Amino acid sequence: MSGLAHEFVEQGHIVKLVTQALATDYKVFPFEVIRKPSPLKLLKLTQWCDIYFQPAISLKGIWTLLISPKSWVIAHHNWYTRLDGSLGWQDKLKQFMLKFATNISVSQALANHISTPSVIIPNPYGDDIFYEIPKSSRNKDLVFLGRLVSDKGVDILIQSLAELKQMGLSPKLTIIGSGPEESNLREQARVLVVSEQIEFVGVKVEQELMELLNTHKIMVIPSRWQEPFGVVALEGIACGCVVVGSEGGGLKDAIGLCGVTFPNGDVQALTQTLFNLLKNPEQLANYRVNSHAHLLRHQKSAVAKAYLEVIEATIL
């Protein structure tokens, strides 16, 4: 949320950011950061503000509104459920409390999930970091970017590589990221005899990541779970990749008309989608032509403006 706070300041507003996180560096922000405030300090901050904004509802943080009522705005970025998908008492209480706030959801799927109407404003991406390099040598086939955990479905993608090989195609795959599943994924690739097609490059960030994405044609996001949104898709699109991703949740909103979706966990559907794109590369240009219009809505300044329009309309 610090990105939004920066944009709010840029657009002429005074922001005070409250966090329970301790400082890990000496970074200077253009707004006041209050870390681990006392109850009295939090109450004074609530009395000071015109808008009490939360990037996700926190039951611990709303008691001050009972003493000093203010316009309350919540942005929803994730599902309100337990790890197994069930609803705990905390989730039910949160859903009830949403009725007293103005709500913003980052995707249609999240808007459908919460129990009260909300305005849909998508997440921004780092448009100052991720962009397409003119005339870049886009000579690599597939790229995955993310944590190497089971929910992200990289094993589904490796299985798809093996099926593509049986169909006569042997695309190269770059895996960017790290995580506890890396050794299992390497073993899976060895067993399926596709190790030579895969390069694990570890974690890459900012300039190096942007340049690497610019060398690829297709980004694959094969998540098993339903992603609430999917900023990684925007980063890929901004760097000129066509995105193939799971259709469940909000990932399809992030992809828009800049790629193709397939049912979560469906290896055969993923394989057929990749086969069609790899055999018909002219289709990639058809998806890329949509990227400029799609990304305009996700630029940081545009997202901040949309937030401020909602926020300003709620001031008591």
N, C-alpha and C positions, 0 to 999 in steps of 0.2 A: 504493500500500500504506500510505501514511500514515494513510488513513482507518481501516484495520483497526488500526493501531498505536494511534490515539486510543482506539478502542473497547476494545482490550485493557487499556489503562491505566485506562479508566473502570471496567472490570470487575475491577480490583484487581491487575493484573500489572505487573511491571517490564519495560520494553521498551528495548532499545538498537537503534537503526536505523543500519545501515551502508550507505553509498551512495558511488558514485564521482562523483556530481554535486557541483559547487561551488555554494555558496550564491549565490542571485540576489537575495535580499532579507534583511531582518533579522527574519523571522518567528520567533516563539518557539513551540516545541513542548513538550508536556507529557511528553516523553521525550528521552533523550539521542540526538543525531544525530552520528555519526562519519563524517566525509567523507574519502575517499581514505586509509584507514588503511594504515600500513606493514605488512609481513608479520608482524612481531612483535606489533603491536597487534591484528591480526586473529586471531592465534593466542591471545592473551590473552582476547579477547572470546569465542572459541569455548570456551576453558576455563571461562570465567565462566558461560556460559549453561546452561540445562537443555534448551532446544529451539533447534535451528539451523533457522530458517525461511527459505525462499527463495520469492519470488513467481513465480519461473521458475527452472529449473535453470541454474546458471552453472558451467561447468567450472573457470573460474579461481578460483571461490570455495570449492571443496570440499576443497582439499588439507589444510586444517587438521583436517578430520574424520578423516584418516588418523592424525594424531598424537594428537588428543584426541577420540575417538568420542563423539558425542552423538546424541540423537534427532533425526532429520533429516526435516523436513516440507517438501514442495514443493507450491505451488499453481500449476496450469497454466492460463494465460490465452490461449495462442496455440499455433499448430501448430509442430511441430519439423520443418521442411522448408526447402529453399532457395526462392528467389523463384519458380523455375519449377516448384515442387512436388516436385522430386526430393529424395532423401535423401543428404546429404553424410556424410563420416566423422564430423563433429561430431554430426550428428543421430543417427547410429547409436550413438555412444558415449553420448550423453545418454539414449537409450532404454534402453540396457543399465544405466546407473547408477541409473535410476529403481527398479530392483528392490531397491535397498538403502534406499529411503526410503518414508515414508508419503506417499501422493499424494492431492491434492485437485484435481478438475477443475471448471471453472465451467459446463460444459454436458455433456450426454450425448454430443454429437458429439466433444468433446475427450477424454472418457473412452474412447470407442471408438478414438480416434487413438493414445493412448499404449499402450505395450506391456505394462503391468502394471495390476492392479486399482487403482481410485481411488474415493474418496468424492466424490459430486457436491454441491457447494455453490455456488449461483449468485452472481453479482456483486451488490453492493448499488448503490443509487442515492442521490443526495443528497436524502433525504426531508425535510431541513430547508430545502431550496431549492425543490424541485419538488412542487407540490401543486395541487389544483383550487380555483379561486376560486369560492365560492358565487355562483350566479346570474350567472356571467360571460356576456358577450355573445359566443356562439360563432357568429359570422357569416361565418367564412372557411372555405373548403372543404378544401384540401390544403396540407400543409407538409412540406418536406424539411429535415432538420438534419444537417449533416456537412461534411466536407472535399469540395471540388469537384475530385475526381480520378476517373479513369476507372473504377476498381474500384467506386466507390460507385453507378454506374449512373444518374446523374441524366439522362443522354441517353435512357435507356430510358423514364423517366418523362415526359420532354418528347415523345417519340414517342407515348406513350400518350395524352397530352393531344390530340395531333393526331387520333388515331383516335377519341377520344371526341367531338371536334368533328364528325367525319363522322357520328357516331351521334346527333347532335343535342344534345350536352351540352357546355357550355363552362365547366367549373369553374375557379376561380382557384387558383393555386399560389404559395405563398411559399417561396422558397429561402433558407435561413439558413446562412451559412457562406461561406468563400472558398477559393480554390485555383487551380491552374494551368489548369483546364478552363473557367473562367468565360467567357472570351471565345468559346470554341468553343460553349458551351451557349447563349450569347446569339445567336450566328449561327444555330445550329440552330433556335432558337425563331423567328427572323426568317424563315428559309426555309420553315418549316412553318406560318407565319402564326398563331402562338399567342403572340407576344410580349406582346400586350395582356392575356393571361391570367396572366402571370408577373411576380412582383416579386422582384428580388434585393435582399435587405436587409443583406447582409454578416454579420459575426460579431456574435452577441448572447450575453450571459452572464448567469448568475444571475437577479436579479429581473426584469430586462428580458426575458430569454429566457423565464422562467416565465410572465410576463404575456402574451407573444406567443403561446406555445403554447396558452394558455387561450382564445384567440380562434378556434382551428381545430377542425374536426371530425375530420379524418383525417390521421394522419402516415404518410408513405410512405417505406419504407426499401428501395430497389430494388437492393441490392448485387449486383454480378456475382460477386464472390468469396464464398467461404463464410465468413461472419463466425464467429469463435470463440464470441461471445456476442452482445451488443448492448445496452449500457446505455442508449443513446439511446432504445430502445423503451420502457424503464421510465420514462424522463423524460417521454415523450409520454403514456403511460398515466396516470402520476401527475397530469398536467395535464388529463386528461379526453379525450384523443384516442383514437380507435380506430386501431390500427396495421395497416397492410398492408405485409408485408415478405417478402423472399426466404426460401424454406423450407430452403435448404441450410445446413449448419453448425449453429451453436448459436443463431441468431437466433430460431428457432421456440420455443426454450425461454424466451427473454426475452418473447416475445409471449404465449405461453400461450393462454388462452381469451379474450384481450382484443383479438383481431383475426383477420386472415386472412393466410395465406401463399400464395405462388405460386412456380412453378419459377424458379430464378435465370435472368435474362436473357430470360424469355418475355414479350415485349411484349403479345401477344394475351391471355395469361392475366391480366396486370396490368390491361389495359384492361377486360376483362370483369368482373373483381373490383371495380374502381372504379365501373363502370357500375351494377352491382347495388347497391352501397352508396349511390350518389348517387341512384338512382331509388327506393330503398326505405330512406329515412332511419330508419324505425322499427327497422331491424336494428342501427343504431349503439347504441341503448339496450340491446339484448340483450347486446352485447359489453361495454359500460361497467359493467353490473351485476356483472361478474366481477372488476373491477379491485381492489376492496378486499382480497379474499382473496388475489389474486395478488401484490399488492405487500407483504403482510405478511411473506412469506418473504424479500423483498429489502431490508427495512429494515436499516440499518447495524448496529443492536444485535442483530438476529436472525441476521445473517450472522456477526458476530463470535462470538456464542454457539455457533453451529454449528462454527466453526473451533476454538474452545477445547475443545469436546467431543472433537474428533478429536485435537487437540494433547495434551491432558491424558492421553489414553489411551495415548500413545506414550512417555511419560517413562520413561527407562531406570531 
